[in-house]
Amino acid sequence: MKYIITLFTLFSVSFYGQNVLKFDKRNVQCEDKWITYQMDKDSTYTFGFIYVDSQAGLTLNYEGKFKIDNIGNFIRLKSEAENEIGFMKVRLQPNRTAIAEIPESKFKELNIEKIPNWLATYKTDENSVERLYRWGYMYNGWSECEKALTFLEKADKINPKFKGLQTELAFSYNALGKYDKAETALKKAIKDNPNDCYTYKELAYTYTKLLDLEKVSDTYETMSKVCKENNFIQETAYNLAYEYFKVKDKVKFKKWKIEAEKWSTSENQYTKNLNAMETELNK
């Protein structure tokens, strides 16, 4: 009987947890949100508040644990070590672990505020172009390009000439398939800084996606004259070779294979792939 009651209790906790908590978010999607992780073996939930520190990046303000009783109430637990509620900060790496946002209807039960008082320290200069650019840059790095645009496009309205902004915008646009917008942004960037190799690489990528291989070739020629980053130049030649490999144009593939190989003194992933493509074409 005790065994059956224990199973029923665990089932009840799991049932209420699944109904109230939806584990459908990743940590990078939960800036300024109260979140919880999946239930632990002891039927407790670890929870905290995720925010972004401009220096440390994605951070969890750990607030402790709670349980869900058999009628769905969230019961916050005290620290075993100090017999009191406490918190600590944990630096996060973006990952795909499923977490849940805590519903606002449960904040009172956990004795938490929707916006913690301490968060104000991290919310200075929210509308400055510097901060907007920094946040957009971070979200692009986390492959959350749509979110990145919410910051970068605001920054663009404030100061479109802010260093690196147009190229970062283009990165987002390219990732989202908005190639015409990416081209416009990159042309602005090149106008302000005609020797930035990363911008040319991104522009070549844009033209590749637009299937304008003549413009990719022209961009490559410019890069080979003004850029010092050989890996960017090689990547551009490699992408051209790959496009001609896909349409089985042996002559143009060979031309761009040779160009790509010029920019490295030893074998790398680009040259390995090109040799494999050449073998395939010659079958």
C-alpha positions, -999 to +999 in steps of 0.1 A: +000+000+000+028+024+009+044+017-025+012+025-043+007+057-023+043+067-032+037+060-069+005+080-068+022+110-051+050+110-077+025+107-105+005+137-090+036+158-088+046+149-124+011+155-136+008+190-121+043+199-132+036+189-168+004+209-169+018+241-153+054+239-167+061+237-204+097+226-210+099+241-245+126+268-241+164+270-244+184+292-220+192+318-248+154+323-253+148+333-216+166+366-210+148+384-181+127+353-173+121+332-142+129+296-153+131+261-139+149+229-150+133+195-153+123+178-120+152+162-100+152+126-087+140+139-053+109+155-070+123+190-066+128+217-092+158+240-095+149+275-104+163+310-110+163+341-131+182+343-164+196+377-175+225+389-196+256+405-181+274+427-206+307+413-196+300+377-185+272+370-209+242+347-202+238+342-165+215+324-141+207+340-108+201+307-089+174+311-063+170+276-049+145+248-053+108+242-050+083+213-049+049+210-064+023+195-040-005+172-051-029+201-058-004+221-079+010+246-054+046+256-057+064+253-024+097+271-021+123+251-001+149+266+022+186+260+019+197+229+038+231+245+046+219+277+061+182+270+066+174+301+047+165+311+011+196+321-008+210+327-043+242+326-064+252+335-099+260+308-125+275+316-159+257+298-186+268+284-220+240+283-246+227+248-250+196+229-261+186+216-226+148+221-224+138+245-196+104+261-186+093+296-179+077+299-145+041+312-150+035+346-134+006+331-115+031+312-094+054+341-085+035+348-052+038+312-041+076+313-047+079+347-031+095+363-062+089+395-081+084+396-118+113+419-121+139+415-093+152+447-078+188+438-083+182+436-121+183+474-124+221+472-120+223+454-154+198+476-172+219+508-176+220+525-210+196+501-225+189+524-255+224+533-263+238+522-296+268+506-278+246+483-257+222+475-285+251+465-307+266+444-279+234+425-274+229+419-311+264+407-314+259+382-285+226+369-299+241+364-333+269+344-316+242+323-300+225+317-334+195+337-323+196+360-353+160+370-353+164+381-317+197+399-326+179+420-352+155+434-325+186+451-310+206+458-342+178+475-361+172+498-332+209+506-331+208+513-369+181+539-363+203+557-338+237+556-355+240+535-388+277+544-389+285+527-356+316+506-361+308+470-371+270+475-370+262+471-407+283+440-409+266+425-379+232+434-393+242+416-425+252+385-406+217+384-392+201+390-425+221+364-442+213+338-416+176+346-421+177+345-458+172+382-463+200+386-488+190+418-504+190+436-470+224+420-463+238+433-495+226+469-487+241+468-452+274+454-464+277+480-491+273+507-464+299+490-443+324+489-472+318+525-480+329+534-444+357+509-442+369+497-476+396+475-462+376+453-438+381+417-450+354+401-429+328+425-445+340+414-480+338+377-470+302+383-458+294+401-490+308+373-511+286+349-491+256+370-498+262+370-536+267+333-534+233+328-519+219+352-545+235+330-572+253+360-586+287+342-591+301+370-612+298+394-583+313+368-560+343+366-584+346+404-584+345+405-546+372+378-545+394+398-567+391+428-544+398+407-514+429+392-529+443+428-532+433+444-499+429+416-474+455+401-451+432+373-438+441+344-461+415+322-446+387+345-456+400+347-492+403+309-493+368+304-480+355+327-508+373+308-535+362+275-520+326+286-521+329+294-557+345+261-565+317+243-546+290+262-566+306+250-599+310+215-585+272+214-578+265+221-615+293+198-627+313+226-645+347+209-644+366+238-660+354+265-636+356+242-607+392+235-615+399+272-618+385+280-583+401+249-568+435+262-578+426+297-565+415+283-531+446+262-528+468+293-533+459+306-498+471+278-476+506+264-472+494+230-460+464+207-463+432+219-444+395+211-445+390+232-476+417+215-496+405+180-484+370+188-495+381+201-529+401+170-536+371+149-527+349+170-551+375+167-579+375+129-575+338+128-576+337+149-608+362+127-625+343+095-620 
